[in-house]
Amino acid sequence: MIDKALMKILVCPKCKGEIHYNSNKDGLVCDACQLEYPIRDDIPVMLIDEAKSLAV
């Protein structure tokens, strides 16, 4: 789990919008961009190129 203080300041690097955990808590989701950023070794990888698209 990511520190609560860090979660309060993290935003989507693409749109600067809010992010939240996915259902497995192994990624951070931006609903506006439909992107999921991975969490590796308890470190969020907030790079647009590393994000997985959630668009259908």
C-alpha positions as CSV (number, residue, x, y, z in Angstrom):
1,M,0.0,0.0,0.0
2,I,1.1,3.5,-0.8
3,D,1.5,6.0,2.1
4,K,-1.7,8.0,2.6
5,A,0.1,11.3,2.5
6,L,1.6,10.4,-0.9
7,M,-1.9,9.3,-2.2
8,K,-3.2,12.7,-1.3
9,I,-0.8,14.5,-3.6
10,L,-0.6,12.0,-6.5
11,V,-2.4,13.0,-9.6
12,C,-2.7,11.6,-13.2
13,P,0.4,12.9,-15.0
14,K,-1.6,13.3,-18.2
15,C,-4.6,15.3,-17.1
16,K,-3.7,16.2,-13.5
17,G,-6.9,14.6,-12.4
18,E,-7.7,12.4,-9.4
19,I,-6.6,8.8,-9.2
20,H,-7.7,5.9,-7.1
21,Y,-6.7,2.2,-6.5
22,N,-8.0,-0.4,-8.9
23,S,-10.0,-3.3,-7.5
24,N,-6.8,-5.4,-6.9
25,K,-4.9,-2.5,-5.4
26,D,-2.0,-3.2,-7.8
27,G,-2.6,-0.1,-9.9
28,L,-3.8,3.5,-9.8
29,V,-6.7,4.5,-12.1
30,C,-7.5,7.8,-13.7
31,D,-11.2,7.6,-14.8
32,A,-10.9,10.7,-16.9
33,C,-8.1,9.4,-19.1
34,Q,-9.1,5.7,-18.8
35,L,-5.5,4.8,-17.8
36,E,-4.1,2.5,-15.1
37,Y,-0.7,3.2,-13.7
38,P,1.1,0.1,-12.3
39,I,2.4,-0.2,-8.7
40,R,5.7,-2.1,-8.5
41,D,7.3,-2.9,-5.2
42,D,4.9,-0.5,-3.5
43,I,6.1,2.3,-5.8
44,P,3.6,3.9,-8.2
45,V,5.0,4.1,-11.8
46,M,3.4,7.4,-12.9
47,L,4.7,7.4,-16.4
48,I,2.2,7.9,-19.3
49,D,4.2,5.4,-21.4
50,E,3.9,2.7,-18.7
51,A,0.1,3.2,-18.2
52,K,-2.3,0.6,-19.5
53,S,-5.4,1.8,-21.4
54,L,-8.7,0.9,-19.9
55,A,-10.7,2.1,-22.9
56,V,-12.9,-0.5,-24.4
